[in-house]
Every structure is written in structure tokens, then in C-alpha cells.
Amino acid sequence: MDTPADRRINVELKRRFVLCLREVTFMGLYGKGTSVTSMYFGALQNLTFLEPDLILPGALQRFYPSLQGLVEVHRTTSSLIGLQMIANVMAREKGWRCHITALLALALPGIDANDLNKTQYTLNFIQTVAYSIPFVNLAKENSKIHDTSLAMQWVQGEMDRMEAGGQDVQIDYKNELSDEDEIDIARSSTAGFGEFVITLLGKVFTLLENLPDSSQVRSGSPEDNIINTLPAALTPMFASLSPELFDMALEKLATFVSSHVVHQARDAMAWICNALCKVNPEKTLKVFIPMLIVNIRHEIDSNGAASDRSSGTEILPRDRALVWHISILSMCAVHVGSEVLNYKKDLFDIAEYMQENCRGLPAIHISNFIHHLLLNLTHTYPIDTALYEPEVIQRGLDVNDWGQTTKPADLTIRWHRPVMEEIQFAIELFESQTGSAMRRLEALMSDKPPVSRGGKNKEWSDETSRQLSQLRLVISGIATLFDPKRASGEVNGHVNGFTNGDSNDLIMQDDDDDPESNDPLAEAGEDDETKPQFNYQAGYLLTPGTPLYNHLHSLRDDIGKLLSRTHSWLNTHQEDDVACFTALYSAYRTWITDVGFERSAHPLDRLIRLYKSDIAPFKISGLRKHYPRPLLIKRADGYQQQRVKHNSTVRRKSELDKKLLLDLAESSVSSYADVRRIAQGAQDASVKALIGGRPLVIPVILERFRKALDENDHDRIKGAMYTLLFTSLLKTSIRDWRFAPDLMRLYIKTAGVDKTSIQILEPQPCIHSLNSANALS
């Protein structure tokens, strides 16, 4: 049924609606309450989309003086937020797009280390502009438009006109400007892009040099927000640069990296370098990798960096240059595609060289570099950051391409799907790194360790923790090559919902053949909704049964057995070594959970969080994904990661999984509080990834609980109570009637324990248990 003609929204009605709300919206933009003003900015965005010619004159009439510093400071911040919300619409509107480069230039002073909130809003505005227009100089030397003079004169005239016209100024560029004149002005404005990029990078470098030490930065603080915002803003800008401007940015960035060491900003600088490398890996890696490898070797050989152990969390001044170069190399080698194969030998050699010659805190950064390199070699991800489709770039960009988006149906994405040479390199690197770490670990637990276990400096503990951390990071780096079916103990793995030779889109799975499910008391013990009933095709890279596949999984099994032996050895000889147990149980957690997907680092959660933040200035209610092309590509990457994660959500337990889970259950009731906490966290994450994991560990913990009550061992009683009542085991314990009666009886007995810290644990879980326990039907 069609809408009656007199009820339809027409142009006149739309204009009346916008005019009704226009003045109210402008009045609210400069309020000081964040929650209220955010609604006004949302209204500004939507009204500008509906009627740009009614909103943009008044908006720019207010924003220009604010950016020039002629009014109160808080108005400048509000103007930057407002510009971020309307920049996308301005970029495609005739006449208004000619203002964008002038607004960018006026916004640059907002990058100020003394006002980090204003800096963040400035970077957000630049990010939105970079998603909307290409940073390409359209003014040619031999044409009549060859510099910025025409644009500067025109913008100055428009600013004078807005000042004279007041807040009710009316401008109609569609009728006032001819198409040819407007295009000439826009082309002239692009001649200043080179100067803008150089100035922006200079401001960013100054900002980084004035940031506080990263160890003193709290999560959610303005400093932390700036570190996260810088790569988010510079990634689209680097991607939209013309080849000439990209070369200029690369030279400026490489010069800064090689000649400066800004310890407190190393993570931010590493992310910025990664943003540049993803745009053109061929050019950037040719500059960065040789330079960084030379500098790393120089720091180790000539300056003695990382030559001995260092305690605490603060990196020594002697080691800071080394960590600076390792951190940047680490981010230059991730998500850049197959280009790293051209530096295969150099990267392999420097990884081994650093592991052999470095000690102390820099060691974790070395393992992180190897972790990132393995991620790059084994993951499927987009390597396409362009603002436009290839055919549009090939025909040449012009002003009419500003603000244009690609329809999702027309999207073509270049994906990095690892070739066999990359997989072989990854497995070779994995074998090398795990082999050396396992040999050192065996030696450290031998009768004649290379490092004395005595003394006060804990050198043995540091070295053992380093080897365990190295194993943890390389396992998570190559997690996508592990087949969940093979890790569950099945010899012929089923991958991504496929058996060998099967080409259907999905495969149904039956989980009722678990022997534990035949017990009528266990029917409610596990959550059935966590067991996926089918798998998606997600591009698993190895073929089950091949030598490479078998070799990789046998290496993983060897690591798991070594971890279990390490657990037994530490419990016998170093029961109070909290640092070693922390590293060991972190490795346990990664070994169990990171199969088919890197769960421990939460990459999908981070991607979705960044995606939602990036689409905010472009999200218009009623439009379907009207986003810039790079954000549609980021969305596609999210879909791919969701498929891989779904296929690896849970799996069955192998015999080795059971052994490691029982190790964690034992340590969850350790006498040492720090050991208990780490083991409980690792166990909780592990049982979420293994079908039937909870019923396996609960009896062990209940037995330890009973024994601790008999012996009045307060520490172990607390450990058992926290493990059973404050983790995901609680739900299974009270729903599975094999365990619920014992749990309730033991819980009631704790009322007689004369220990305040135990008594304060009681009320809430007790009420929850009584309310949740139902009679067996």
C-alpha cells in the first residue's frame, strides 16, 4: 500500500523541519555538558545530511572564528567535534568542499601536548576528512591552477562574507558558482596538501616527545586516548596520500625513527609505522627493515643492551633504544602481506640472534616481534586500504570523486591468503623458537642448570619465566594453523566444517556421543548453547594428514607435555616461585584456548570496537552501510574473523588437555594466593574452550575442599571457595546433581571456620546456590 501523496515527505516539508530545529541545534553545540552536547552534534549531523545548504552556512559562520582563537577555548573544542560530524557531507557538496583544506589548516594548531582533549578532537576531524577526500594535489604546474592563491583569496572572501552576514547568513553555491570556477577553486586548495602533511607530522612528533611515560598512563586517561587515536587518524590519511606525498611522509617518518628514541611513545610510534607499512609494504619495508635490523645489532653489540637481567617493570635507559627499534620492527612486520618473504633470512636471523643474546625485560618484546611475524604469515586478512576501487584510481582522481562512497555490492577486496612458502616459513620459525625455548627449559630443570637456582637475584626464575613467555607468544602467533579436531585427539581432522573431499557450506555436528552426557544426573551440567552445531568455511590453510600438518601438531603436543612436566617440577622444587607459576599458567591458558583462533589476545573484540568508533561520523539512520570503502573492508575483516572464531569456539578434550586441566585444578587450591589467582584465571578460560571441562575439574576441587576443611587449612579453603563459587564453575556445580549435594554440604561446613576472610565470602553465593538449585525432574 503506497503512502498517500499528502502524507509523503517532500522537499518543502523537509526544509521546514530543518529550519525548525536549526537555531536550537546551534545554540546547544557550545554547552559544557558532554552527554547533552553529544545529542546536539548528532542532530547537527543528521540535519546537515537532510539540507546541507540550510545548515552549513550557519555552522561555518560559527566554526571559523572558533578555530581562529577569537572566542572562548571550549568553543574551539565544540567546533572541532562539529566539523568532524559534517565533514563527510561537506566533501561532496558543491562549493562547501572548497572550505575543507582551509579548515584543516586552521585545525592544525589544535594538536597541542598541553591540551590533550583538543588534540584528540583535532585528530578525529582529520581522520574523518581523510576517509572522505583523497590527499592528492590536483593543481598541475603547467596549468592555470598551480598553487593555492586562488583558493586562499576565495576562502578569505567567504569568511568576510559570513562575518558580515551574521548568524543568519544565507549562501547558495549551487546557483552562485559555476561548475568550472568551483572545480578550479577546489583544485587550487589541494596544492597545500604537501605542506599540510609535513606540518601535521611535525606536530605529531612534538606531541609524542611530550607524552608522559607509558608506565604512568592509566587506561581511559587523555594520554591513553591520544595513543589510541593517533594510529586511527593517520591510517586513513596515509592510505589517501598520492604517491609523491606518501614518499615524503615515508622519508620524514623513517628519519625520525632512526634519529630519535622516544621511550614513552614507542607503542604509539610503532602503530603509526604499521599504518604506513600497510598502505605500501613494498616501499616501506625496503626502508624500515634493513635500518631497524642494523640498529638492533648495533645496540646489542656496541652498547651492551639487554646483556643481563633487570628486575622490576622499568626498562633501563641502556635498553631503551633497543626496545624502541624492536617495537617498531614488530609492528612493521604484521598485517603487511607476503612482502616479508623478501626479508625472510634477515628476519629469521635477527630473531634467533636476539633470543640468544638478550636478557631481562627486552626479551618479552623480542618474543612479541616473533608473535607478530607469525600472525602476518599465517592469517587471512585484507591488504587493501585504498579510498577508491582500483579502476577509479587508474582513471585518475578529480574533485568530483570527493565524498563518494563504494556500494557494498561493488566492493572488491584484495585479501592476503598465505601461500605455501609463508606457511613453511612460519612453521620453520615456530620450530626454531619453540625448540630453543624447550631445550633451555629442560636444561634449567636438570640437575646441573646453566643458571644457579640459589641466591637472592632470582636469575633462574627470570630465565625460566622468559622461556615460558616465549613459548606462550609463539603458540598464540601460529594459532590459526592448529586444527581444533586434531587438537582434540582425532587423527583425521575435520577443518572449518569440512571433512577431506567435502565441499558443502556447512556440516552438522552431533555432540551427544560424549560419554559424560549419558549420565542422567549430568543432563543440565553443561550449557548446550555453547556447542556450535555447524562450521563455516573460513579458509583453513593446511591439509589434514600431510607431513607439514602432522609435524606442526606433534610440536604442539611436545610443548604441552613439557608444560605439564614443568608444572610437576615446580611444585616439587620451587613451590613458592610465583613468577614462574604466573608464566607457566599463562602458557597453559594459551596452549588450551588458542587453537584455530587467537582467543587470548581478543583481536575480534578490538577490531569491532575500532570499527564502531570509526563509523560514528558516517552513520545516518535509515541508510544501509553508507560508509567509506576502508570501513567496509574493515567490516569484511570482522566477518572473516567471526567465522574463524566460531569454528574454534569450543572443542573436545584430548588426553593431554585433561592432564593440563587437572594440573590447573590442583594449583587453584594452592597455599600461595598469587599462584591460586593465576591458576583460577587460566582454568576458567580453559574450561570455556573445552566441552566437558567443568565436570572434569569440579570433583578434584571438591576433594581438595573436603581435605582442606578436615585439616583446617585456611589458604586452601579460600582457594577452593573462590574456584567453585566465583568462577564459571558455580553454574555447573549447582546444576549438575553429581556435585551439587557435596558442594552444599562442604559450603555449610565453612560456617564453622574461624577466619574472617572466609566468613565474608559466604552470604551471596549461598543465596544464589539455594535459589538456583532445582529438584531433579
C-alpha positions in Angstrom: 0.0 0.0 0.0 1.5 3.3 -1.1 1.7 6.3 1.2 -0.9 8.9 0.3 0.5 11.9 -1.6 -0.5 14.4 1.0 1.4 12.4 3.7 4.7 12.0 1.9 7.8 13.8 2.9 8.6 16.3 0.2 11.3 18.9 -0.3 9.3 21.7 1.3 8.4 19.7 4.4 12.0 18.6 4.8 13.1 22.3 4.7 10.5 23.3 7.3 11.6 20.5 9.6 15.3 21.5 9.3 14.5 25.2 9.8 12.5 24.4 13.0 15.5 22.7 14.6 18.3 24.7 13.2 18.6 27.5 15.7 18.0 25.2 18.7 20.8 22.9 17.4 23.3 25.7 17.0 22.5 27.1 20.5 23.2 23.7 22.1 26.5 22.9 20.4 28.5 25.0 22.8 27.1 23.6 26.0 29.5 22.3 28.6 27.7 19.0 29.5 29.1 16.2 27.4 26.1 13.9 27.4 23.7 16.7 26.3 26.0 18.2 23.7 26.6 14.8 22.1 22.8 14.8 21.2 23.1 18.2 19.6 26.1 17.0 17.5 24.0 14.0 16.4 21.2 16.4 15.4 23.7 18.6 13.5 25.0 15.6 11.6 21.5 14.4 10.6 20.2 17.9 9.7 23.3 18.6 7.6 22.6 15.4 5.7 19.0 16.4 5.1 19.6 20.0 4.0 23.3 20.9 3.7 22.6 24.4 2.2 20.5 25.4 5.2 22.9 24.1 7.9 26.4 24.6 6.6 26.4 28.4 6.2 25.5 28.9 9.9 27.8 26.2 11.0 30.9 27.6 9.3 29.9 31.1 10.3 30.3 29.9 13.9 33.2 27.5 13.4 35.6 29.7 11.6 36.0 32.3 14.5 36.3 29.4 17.0 39.2 27.8 15.1 41.0 31.2 14.7 41.0 31.5 18.5 38.8 34.6 18.6 36.3 33.2 21.1 36.4 31.0 24.3 38.6 27.9 24.3 35.7 25.5 24.9 34.0 26.7 21.7 37.1 25.6 19.7 36.7 22.1 21.0 33.0 22.1 20.2 33.7 23.4 16.7 36.2 20.6 16.1 33.6 18.0 17.1 31.0 19.7 14.9 33.3 19.7 11.9 34.0 16.0 12.4 30.3 15.3 12.1 29.7 17.4 9.0 33.0 16.9 7.1 31.7 13.9 5.1 28.7 15.9 3.8 30.8 18.9 3.1 33.2 16.8 1.0 30.6 16.0 -1.6 28.7 19.3 -1.7 29.5 21.9 -4.4 31.2 25.0 -3.0 31.4 23.7 0.6 34.1 21.2 -0.3 36.4 24.1 -1.2 36.5 25.1 2.5 37.9 21.7 3.7 41.6 22.4 3.2 41.3 25.8 4.9 39.6 24.2 7.9 42.3 21.5 8.1 45.0 24.2 8.2 43.1 26.1 10.9 42.6 22.9 12.9 46.3 22.0 13.0 47.2 24.2 16.0 44.7 22.1 18.0 47.4 19.4 18.2 48.9 20.5 21.4 50.6 18.5 24.2 49.2 20.9 26.8 45.6 20.3 25.8 45.1 16.6 25.0 41.3 16.7 24.7 41.5 19.3 22.0 44.3 17.3 20.4 42.0 14.2 20.3 39.1 16.1 18.6 41.5 17.6 16.1 42.8 14.1 15.1 39.2 12.9 14.9 38.4 15.7 12.4 41.5 14.9 10.3 40.5 11.2 10.3 37.0 11.9 9.0 38.4 14.2 6.3 40.9 11.5 5.3 38.1 9.0 4.9 36.2 11.5 2.7 38.7 13.0 0.3 42.0 11.8 -1.3 45.1 13.8 -0.3 46.1 14.3 -3.9 47.4 17.5 -5.4 45.1 18.3 -8.3 46.8 21.6 -9.2 49.3 21.0 -12.0 52.4 23.1 -12.6 51.7 23.7 -16.3 48.0 24.6 -15.9 46.4 27.8 -14.9 45.8 26.3 -11.4 49.2 25.6 -10.0 49.2 27.0 -6.4 46.8 27.8 -3.5 46.5 31.6 -4.3 43.0 31.3 -5.9 41.6 29.1 -3.0 43.1 31.4 -0.4 41.6 34.5 -1.9 38.2 32.8 -2.3 38.1 31.4 1.3 39.1 34.7 2.8 36.3 36.4 0.8 33.8 33.8 2.1 34.9 34.3 5.7 34.4 38.1 5.4 31.0 37.4 3.9 30.0 35.2 6.7 31.2 37.7 9.3 29.2 40.4 7.7 26.1 38.3 7.2 25.9 37.3 10.8 24.4 34.1 12.2 21.5 34.1 9.6 23.8 34.3 6.6 22.5 32.5 3.5 24.7 31.0 0.9 23.7 29.1 -2.2 26.8 27.9 -4.0 24.8 25.8 -6.5 23.5 28.9 -8.1 26.3 31.4 -7.2 29.3 29.4 -8.5 29.7 27.9 -11.9 30.9 24.3 -12.1 34.2 25.3 -13.7 35.0 28.0 -11.2 34.2 25.7 -8.3 36.4 22.9 -9.6 39.3 25.4 -10.1 39.0 26.6 -6.5 38.9 23.1 -5.2 41.9 22.1 -7.3 43.8 25.2 -6.1 43.1 24.2 -2.5 44.8 20.8 -2.9 48.1 22.4 -3.7 48.7 22.9 0.0 48.4 19.2 0.9 52.1 18.6 0.9 52.8 21.5 3.4 49.8 20.2 5.5 51.2 16.7 5.7 54.7 17.9 6.7 53.3 20.2 9.3 51.0 17.6 10.7 53.8 15.0 11.1 56.0 17.6 12.8 53.1 18.4 15.3 52.7 14.6 15.9 56.4 14.1 16.6 56.4 17.1 19.0 53.3 15.6 20.7 54.9 12.2 21.1 58.1 13.7 22.6 55.9 15.4 25.3 53.8 12.4 26.3 54.3 11.0 29.8 55.9 7.6 30.4 53.6 4.8 29.3 54.0 3.0 32.6 52.3 6.0 34.3 49.4 6.2 31.8 46.1 5.0 33.2 43.6 3.2 30.9 41.0 5.7 29.7 43.1 8.8 30.6 43.6 11.6 27.9 47.1 10.3 27.3 45.9 6.8 26.7 43.2 8.1 24.3 45.8 10.0 22.3 47.9 6.9 21.9 44.9 5.1 20.5 43.7 8.0 18.4 46.9 8.7 16.6 47.1 5.5 14.5 43.3 5.6 13.9 43.7 9.1 12.5 46.9 8.6 10.5 45.9 5.2 8.9 43.2 6.7 6.5 45.4 9.7 5.9 48.4 7.6 4.8 46.1 5.5 2.7 44.7 8.5 0.8 48.1 10.2 0.1 49.2 10.5 -3.5 52.5 8.6 -4.3 54.5 11.8 -4.1 53.1 12.8 -0.7 53.5 9.2 0.5 57.2 9.2 -0.3 57.6 12.4 1.5 55.8 11.1 4.6 57.8 7.9 4.5 61.1 9.8 4.4 60.1 12.1 7.3 58.9 9.1 9.4 62.0 7.0 8.7 64.3 9.9 9.6 62.5 10.4 12.9 62.6 6.7 13.8 66.3 6.3 13.0 67.4 9.5 14.8 65.2 9.6 17.9 64.4 7.3 20.8 61.1 8.5 22.5 60.7 5.7 25.0 57.4 6.8 26.4 55.8 6.9 22.9 57.3 3.7 21.4 53.9 2.0 21.2 52.2 4.9 19.5 55.1 5.3 17.1 55.1 1.6 16.3 51.4 1.8 15.4 52.0 4.8 13.2 54.7 3.0 11.3 52.3 0.0 11.0 49.7 2.3 9.4 52.3 3.5 6.9 53.5 0.0 6.1 50.1 -1.4 5.5 49.5 1.1 2.7 52.5 0.2 0.6 54.6 -2.7 2.1 57.0 -2.8 -0.8 58.2 0.8 -0.3 58.1 0.9 3.4 59.7 -2.4 4.3 62.6 -1.7 2.0 63.3 1.4 4.1 62.4 0.2 7.6 63.5 -3.5 7.9 67.2 -3.1 7.0 67.5 0.1 9.0 65.9 -1.4 12.1 67.9 -4.6 11.9 71.2 -2.7 11.7 70.2 -0.5 14.7 69.2 -3.6 16.7 72.6 -5.3 16.1 74.4 -2.1 16.9 72.6 -1.7 20.3 73.4 -5.3 21.3 77.0 -5.5 20.0 78.2 -2.0 20.7 76.1 -0.7 23.6 75.6 -3.9 25.5 71.8 -3.6 25.6 69.9 -6.4 27.2 73.1 -8.1 28.3 71.9 -9.0 31.8 68.8 -9.4 33.8 66.8 -6.4 35.1 64.2 -6.5 37.8 61.0 -4.6 38.2 58.9 -3.2 35.3 61.0 -0.2 34.3 63.2 -0.6 31.2 66.8 0.5 31.8 68.0 3.6 29.9 70.7 1.4 28.3 68.0 -0.8 26.8 65.5 1.8 25.7 66.9 2.3 22.2 66.9 -1.5 21.6 63.3 -1.8 22.8 62.4 1.2 20.6 63.7 -0.5 17.5 62.3 -3.9 18.3 58.8 -2.5 19.0 58.8 -0.7 15.6 60.2 -3.7 13.8 57.5 -5.8 15.4 54.7 -3.6 14.1 56.3 -3.2 10.6 56.1 -7.0 10.2 52.4 -7.5 10.9 49.4 -7.3 8.5 51.7 -6.3 5.6 51.2 -9.5 3.5 53.7 -11.6 1.6 56.2 -8.8 1.2 58.1 -10.1 4.3 59.2 -13.1 2.3 61.7 -10.8 0.6 63.4 -10.4 4.0 62.9 -14.0 5.2 66.5 -14.7 6.0 67.1 -11.3 7.7 64.1 -11.6 9.9 64.8 -15.2 10.8 68.4 -14.5 11.7 67.7 -11.4 13.8 65.0 -13.3 15.7 67.5 -16.1 16.6 70.3 -13.6 17.3 68.1 -11.6 19.8 66.9 -14.6 21.6 70.4 -15.9 22.1 72.0 -12.6 23.2 69.3 -10.7 25.1 68.2 -11.0 28.7 65.9 -9.1 31.0 62.8 -7.1 30.2 63.6 -6.6 26.4 63.1 -10.4 26.0 59.3 -10.1 26.1 59.5 -7.5 23.2 61.6 -9.9 21.2 59.1 -12.7 21.6 56.3 -10.2 20.7 58.1 -9.4 17.5 58.2 -13.2 16.6 54.5 -13.4 17.6 53.6 -10.6 15.1 55.7 -12.1 12.3 53.8 -15.4 12.8 50.5 -13.6 12.7 51.4 -11.9 9.5 52.5 -15.2 7.8 49.5 -17.4 8.9 46.4 -15.1 9.0 43.9 -14.3 6.3 43.2 -10.5 6.3 42.6 -7.6 3.9 45.7 -5.8 2.4 43.5 -3.2 0.8 43.5 0.3 2.3 42.6 2.4 -0.7 39.8 5.0 -0.6 38.5 4.0 -4.0 38.2 1.0 -6.2 41.2 0.2 -8.5 39.5 1.3 -11.7 38.7 4.7 -10.2 42.3 5.3 -9.2 43.5 4.1 -12.5 41.4 6.6 -14.5 42.7 9.4 -12.2 41.0 11.2 -9.3 39.3 14.6 -9.5 37.2 16.9 -7.4 34.0 15.0 -8.3 35.4 11.9 -6.5 35.4 13.7 -3.2 33.0 12.3 -0.6 31.9 9.4 -2.9 31.4 6.0 -1.4 31.6 2.5 -2.8 28.4 0.4 -2.6 29.0 -2.8 -0.6 27.8 -4.8 -3.6 30.5 -3.2 -5.8 33.3 -3.8 -3.3 36.4 -5.7 -4.5 38.9 -6.5 -1.7 42.5 -7.7 -2.0 43.0 -10.3 0.6 46.2 -11.8 2.0 45.8 -15.5 1.9 49.1 -17.2 3.0 50.9 -19.1 0.2 52.8 -22.3 1.0 56.1 -20.5 1.2 54.7 -18.3 4.0 53.3 -21.4 5.8 56.6 -23.2 5.6 58.5 -20.2 6.8 56.1 -19.8 9.7 56.4 -23.5 10.8 60.2 -23.2 10.4 60.3 -20.1 12.6 57.9 -21.8 15.1 60.0 -24.9 15.3 63.2 -22.9 15.7 61.8 -20.7 18.5 60.0 -23.4 20.4 62.9 -25.8 20.0 65.4 -23.4 21.6 63.0 -22.5 24.4 62.2 -26.1 25.2 65.9 -27.1 25.3 66.7 -24.2 27.6 63.7 -25.1 29.8 64.8 -28.7 30.1 68.3 -27.6 31.0 67.0 -25.2 33.7 65.2 -28.1 35.3 68.1 -30.5 35.0 70.5 -31.4 37.9 73.1 -29.1 36.5 71.2 -25.9 35.4 73.1 -23.3 33.4 71.9 -20.7 35.9 72.2 -21.2 39.7 68.8 -21.6 41.5 70.3 -20.2 44.6 71.0 -16.6 45.5 68.8 -13.6 46.0 68.7 -12.2 42.5 66.2 -14.7 41.1 68.1 -15.1 37.9 67.0 -18.7 37.5 63.4 -17.6 37.9 63.7 -14.8 35.4 65.3 -17.2 32.8 62.5 -19.8 33.3 59.8 -17.2 33.0 61.4 -15.9 29.8 61.3 -19.3 28.1 57.7 -19.9 29.2 56.7 -16.5 27.9 58.4 -17.2 24.6 56.5 -20.4 24.2 53.2 -18.7 25.0 53.7 -16.0 22.4 54.8 -18.2 19.6 51.9 -20.6 20.2 49.4 -17.8 20.0 51.1 -16.4 16.9 50.6 -19.6 14.9 47.2 -20.5 16.5 45.3 -20.4 13.2 47.2 -23.3 11.8 46.2 -25.6 14.7 43.2 -27.7 13.8 40.6 -27.9 16.7 39.7 -31.5 15.7 43.3 -32.7 15.7 43.9 -30.8 19.0 41.0 -32.8 20.4 42.9 -36.0 19.8 41.2 -37.0 16.5 43.9 -38.2 14.0 42.0 -37.2 10.8 41.0 -33.7 11.5 37.8 -32.0 10.2 38.6 -28.4 9.3 36.2 -25.5 9.1 33.2 -27.7 8.9 34.7 -29.9 6.2 36.0 -33.4 6.0 38.5 -34.3 3.4 36.9 -34.1 0.0 33.7 -32.5 1.3 32.7 -29.2 -0.3 29.4 -28.3 1.4 29.0 -24.9 3.0 28.5 -26.3 6.5 28.4 -29.6 8.3 26.1 -30.6 11.2 27.9 -32.0 14.3 26.4 -34.3 17.0 27.8 -33.7 20.4 25.6 -36.3 22.1 28.3 -39.0 21.8 30.2 -37.7 24.8 30.1 -40.5 27.4 29.5 -37.9 30.1 26.2 -37.0 28.5 24.8 -40.5 29.1 24.7 -39.8 32.9 21.1 -38.6 33.7 22.5 -36.6 36.6 24.6 -34.6 34.2 21.9 -33.5 31.8 22.0 -29.9 32.9 25.6 -29.7 33.8 27.0 -28.2 30.6 25.5 -25.3 28.6 24.3 -26.8 25.2 24.1 -23.4 23.6 27.9 -23.1 23.7 28.4 -26.0 21.4 28.3 -24.9 17.7 26.2 -27.2 15.5 27.9 -26.3 12.3 31.1 -24.8 11.0 31.6 -22.1 8.4 34.1 -22.2 5.6 36.9 -19.9 6.8 39.9 -20.9 4.7 41.9 -23.3 6.9 45.4 -23.4 5.3 46.7 -27.0 5.9 45.5 -30.3 4.6 45.0 -33.0 7.4 47.3 -35.9 7.2 50.1 -34.1 5.3 53.7 -34.2 6.8 53.5 -30.4 7.5 50.2 -30.7 9.3 51.4 -33.7 11.4 54.7 -32.1 12.2 53.1 -28.9 13.4 50.7 -30.7 15.7 53.4 -33.0 17.1 55.4 -29.9 18.0 52.3 -28.6 19.8 51.9 -31.9 21.7 55.6 -31.8 22.7 55.1 -28.3 24.2 52.0 -29.4 26.1 53.9 -32.4 27.6 56.8 -30.2 28.6 54.4 -27.7 30.3 53.0 -30.5 32.4 56.4 -31.7 33.4 57.4 -28.1 34.3 54.3 -27.9 36.5 55.3 -31.1 38.4 58.9 -30.0 38.7 58.0 -26.5 40.0 55.6 -28.0 42.6 58.3 -30.3 43.8 61.3 -27.9 43.8 60.1 -24.2 43.5 56.7 -24.2 45.1 57.0 -20.5 46.1 58.2 -19.2 42.8 55.2 -17.0 41.9 56.9 -15.5 38.7 57.4 -19.0 37.2 53.9 -20.2 38.0 52.4 -17.0 36.5 54.3 -17.5 33.2 53.5 -21.3 33.3 49.8 -20.9 33.7 49.6 -18.1 31.1 51.3 -20.6 28.8 48.7 -23.3 29.9 45.9 -21.0 29.0 47.3 -20.1 25.6 48.1 -23.7 24.8 44.5 -24.8 25.5 42.5 -21.8 24.2 44.5 -20.6 21.2 43.6 -23.4 18.7 42.3 -22.3 15.4 41.9 -18.7 16.6 44.0 -16.4 18.9 41.4 -16.1 21.7 43.9 -14.9 24.3 44.5 -11.5 22.6 40.8 -10.8 21.8 41.6 -9.4 18.3 38.0 -9.6 17.1 36.8 -7.5 20.1 39.4 -4.9 19.4 38.5 -4.8 15.7 34.8 -4.3 16.4 35.5 -1.6 19.0 37.6 0.4 16.5 35.1 -0.2 13.7 32.2 1.2 15.8 34.3 4.2 16.7 35.3 4.9 13.1 31.8 4.7 11.6 30.2 7.1 14.1 30.7 10.3 11.9 29.2 8.4 8.9 26.3 6.6 10.5 23.0 8.0 9.3 19.8 6.3 10.5 17.9 4.8 7.5 21.0 4.4 5.3 22.5 0.9 4.8 26.2 1.0 5.4 26.8 4.3 3.6 30.5 4.2 4.8 33.8 4.9 3.1 35.4 2.0 1.4 38.2 1.3 4.0 35.5 0.9 6.7 33.5 -1.6 4.5 36.8 -3.5 4.2 37.3 -3.4 8.0 33.7 -4.8 8.3 34.5 -7.6 5.9 37.6 -8.4 8.0 35.4 -8.6 11.1 33.1 -11.1 9.3 36.1 -13.3 8.4 37.4 -13.2 12.0 33.9 -14.1 13.3 33.9 -17.2 11.0 37.2 -18.4 12.2 36.3 -17.7 15.9 33.0 -19.5 15.5 34.7 -22.6 14.2 37.1 -22.6 17.2 34.6 -21.7 19.9 34.8 -25.0 21.8 36.3 -28.4 21.1 36.6 -31.8 22.7 39.2 -32.7 25.3 42.3 -34.7 24.3 44.1 -36.7 27.0 46.7 -34.0 27.2 44.0 -31.4 27.7 42.7 -33.4 30.6 46.1 -33.7 32.2 46.7 -29.9 31.9 43.2 -29.1 33.3 43.8 -31.3 36.3 47.2 -29.6 36.8 45.3 -26.2 36.9 42.7 -27.7 39.3 45.4 -28.7 41.7 47.0 -25.3 41.7 43.7 -23.5 42.0 43.8 -24.5 45.7 47.5 -23.8 46.2 48.7 -22.4 49.5 50.1 -19.3 47.7 47.5 -16.7 46.9 49.2 -15.3 43.8 49.6 -18.8 42.4 45.9 -19.6 43.1 44.7 -16.5 41.3 46.7 -17.2 38.2 45.7 -20.8 38.1 42.0 -19.9 38.6 42.0 -17.4 35.8 43.7 -19.9 33.4 41.4 -22.7 34.4 38.3 -20.5 33.9 39.4 -19.5 30.4 40.3 -23.1 29.6 37.0 -24.8 30.6 35.1 -22.3 28.4 37.0 -23.7 25.4 36.7 -27.4 26.2 33.5 -29.4 26.1 33.1 -31.2 29.4 35.9 -29.4 31.0 34.0 -28.3 34.1 32.7 -31.7 35.2 36.3 -32.9 34.9 37.8 -30.4 37.3 35.0 -30.0 39.8 35.4 -33.4 41.6 39.1 -32.7 42.1 38.5 -29.3 43.6 35.7 -30.7 45.8 38.1 -33.3 47.1 40.7 -30.7 47.9 38.0 -28.6 49.5 37.0 -31.5 51.8 40.6 -32.2 52.7 41.3 -28.6 53.5 38.3 -28.4 55.8 39.4 -31.6 57.6 42.9 -30.1 58.1 41.6 -26.6 58.8 43.9 -25.2 56.0 42.6 -21.7 55.6 44.5 -20.8 52.4 43.3 -23.9 50.6 39.8 -23.4 51.8 39.8 -19.9 50.4 41.2 -21.2 47.1 38.5 -23.9 46.8 35.7 -21.4 47.6 36.9 -18.8 45.1 37.3 -21.5 42.4 33.9 -23.1 42.9 31.8 -20.1 43.8 33.4 -17.1 42.0 34.2 -18.6 38.5 32.1 -20.2 35.8 32.3 -23.5 37.7 29.5 -22.3 40.0 26.7 -22.7 37.4 27.7 -26.2 36.5 28.2 -27.2 40.2 24.7 -26.3 41.2 23.0 -27.6 38.1 24.8 -30.9 38.0 23.5 -33.2 40.7 26.6 -35.3 40.8 28.3 -32.3 42.5 25.6 -30.0 44.0 24.9 -32.0 47.2 28.7 -32.3 48.1 29.2 -28.6 47.3 26.3 -27.6 49.6 27.4 -29.8 52.4 31.0 -28.5 52.3 29.8 -25.0 51.9 27.7 -25.2 55.1 30.7 -26.6 56.9 32.7 -23.4 56.2 30.4 -21.6 58.6 32.4 -23.2 61.4 35.8 -21.9 60.2 37.1 -19.2 62.4 38.6 -17.0 59.8 37.1 -13.5 58.9 38.3 -13.6 55.3 36.4 -16.9 54.8 33.3 -15.8 56.5 32.9 -12.7 54.3 32.8 -14.9 51.3 29.6 -16.7 52.4 26.3 -14.8 52.0 26.0 -14.0 48.3 27.0 -17.4 46.8 24.9 -19.2 49.4 21.7 -17.4 48.5 22.5 -17.8 44.8 23.0 -21.5 45.2 19.8 -22.1 47.1 17.8 -20.1 44.6 19.3 -21.8 41.6 19.2 -25.5 42.8 16.1 -27.3 41.5 14.9 -30.8 42.1 15.9 -33.3 39.5 12.8 -33.8 37.3 
